Amino acid sequence: QVQLVESGGGLVQAGGSLRLSCIGSGRPFSRNTMGWFRQAPGKEREFVAAINTFTRTSYADSVNGRFIISRDNAKERMYLQLNSLKPEDTAIYYCASRKTPWAPIGQSETDFGFWGQGTQVTVSS
């Protein structure tokens, strides 16, 4: 089992930045392929970014070049740096872990078996 807790959300003006954090427990963090997803009001949850155990990263086209995913295994944390924020980035952001350790990087929600409770990001125009 993996437990995940996000933090760092908030209200920011368009063009601003935020840094989200996710702390993991229950399984050695270094073994987890991790990801960020988001869900906007009235929309389905969508992939944002992922990072594997070798720090290879993957991004959705909508955030590529603006968001940066990273991890600190010693602190058992993953981060998402959100830059050049747009109103359409407004959503609940979820931290997730792949179901099995040492899993390959992926973008499908069904590949991720453990989820945090989410943190709200609101971008005003």
C-alpha positions in Angstrom: 0.0 0.0 0.0 1.0 3.6 -0.7 -0.3 6.6 1.0 -0.1 10.0 -0.6 -0.8 13.5 0.6 -0.7 16.6 -1.6 -0.1 20.2 -0.6 0.7 23.6 -2.1 -2.5 24.4 -4.0 -4.1 27.9 -3.9 -5.3 30.9 -5.7 -3.0 32.6 -8.2 -3.3 35.1 -11.0 -2.8 34.2 -14.6 0.9 34.1 -15.4 1.8 33.2 -11.9 3.4 30.1 -10.4 2.7 27.5 -7.8 4.6 24.5 -6.5 2.7 21.4 -5.5 4.2 18.7 -3.2 3.3 15.1 -2.7 4.6 13.1 0.2 4.5 9.3 0.0 4.6 6.6 2.6 4.0 2.8 2.9 6.5 1.6 0.3 10.0 2.8 -0.4 9.4 6.0 -2.3 12.3 5.4 -4.7 10.5 2.4 -6.1 7.4 4.3 -7.2 6.7 5.6 -10.6 4.7 8.7 -9.8 2.3 11.0 -11.6 0.1 14.1 -11.4 -3.4 14.2 -12.7 -6.0 17.0 -12.6 -9.8 17.3 -12.8 -11.5 20.5 -13.7 -15.1 21.2 -12.9 -17.4 19.2 -15.2 -14.5 17.4 -16.8 -12.9 14.0 -16.5 -9.6 13.6 -14.7 -6.7 14.0 -17.1 -3.0 13.2 -17.1 -0.6 16.1 -16.3 2.9 14.6 -15.8 4.8 11.5 -14.7 8.2 10.6 -13.4 9.7 7.2 -13.1 12.3 5.8 -10.8 15.1 6.8 -13.1 13.7 10.4 -13.2 12.5 10.0 -16.8 9.6 12.4 -17.3 6.5 12.6 -19.4 4.1 15.6 -19.9 0.7 16.3 -21.3 0.9 18.5 -24.4 -1.1 21.2 -22.6 1.5 21.7 -19.9 4.7 20.8 -21.6 7.2 23.7 -21.3 5.2 25.3 -18.4 5.1 22.6 -15.7 8.1 20.7 -14.3 7.8 17.4 -12.4 10.6 16.3 -10.0 11.2 14.1 -7.1 13.4 13.9 -4.0 13.6 10.2 -2.9 15.5 11.1 0.3 12.5 13.3 1.4 10.0 10.8 -0.1 8.4 13.7 -2.0 7.4 14.5 -5.5 6.9 18.1 -6.8 5.1 19.8 -9.6 6.2 23.3 -10.5 3.4 25.2 -12.2 4.6 28.2 -14.3 2.9 30.6 -16.6 -0.5 29.5 -15.2 -3.6 29.9 -17.2 -7.3 30.0 -16.1 -7.8 26.7 -17.9 -5.3 25.1 -15.4 -7.8 25.5 -12.7 -8.5 22.1 -11.3 -8.0 19.7 -8.4 -4.6 18.2 -8.8 -4.0 14.7 -7.7 -0.8 12.9 -6.9 -0.7 9.2 -7.9 1.6 6.2 -7.7 1.7 3.3 -10.1 0.3 0.1 -8.7 3.5 -1.9 -8.7 7.1 -0.9 -7.8 9.5 -0.2 -10.6 6.7 0.3 -13.1 7.4 1.9 -16.4 6.3 5.4 -17.0 2.8 5.8 -18.2 0.0 8.3 -18.8 -3.1 6.2 -18.3 -5.1 6.8 -15.2 -5.9 3.0 -14.9 -2.1 2.3 -14.4 -2.1 4.3 -11.2 -3.5 2.5 -8.2 -2.8 4.8 -5.3 -4.1 8.4 -5.1 -4.0 11.4 -2.8 -6.9 13.4 -1.8 -6.2 16.3 -4.2 -5.2 19.9 -3.8 -7.2 22.8 -5.4 -5.4 25.1 -7.9 -7.4 28.1 -9.0 -6.1 30.6 -11.6 -7.8 33.9 -11.9 -7.8 35.9 -15.1 
